Amino acid sequence: MLIKLFKLALQLLTILVFVHALASWFPSLRRSRIYWYIDWVVEPFLRPIRKVVKPVNGLDFSPLILILILTILQRALR
């Protein structure tokens, strides 16, 4: 039961990271309250990755790395 809940949380976080990354390309979406809540959830996970992996030519790869980490964790729980 606890593992299923953890897997669900990982899936939800993966979706939120994806939405956060997509919405960051649209300034009007970044000003919305929904984006603010998503940012509040996702940013603490992205911040440590950004300290290690700096943006390259203005592209931030931290969401991609976080999604990769979350996917690996999900597969490890199968």
Secondary structure, 3 states (H helix, E strand, C coil): CHHHHHHHHHHHHHHHHHHHHHHCCCHHHHCCHHHHHHHHHHHHHHHHHHHHCCCECCECCHHHHHHHHHHHHHHHCC
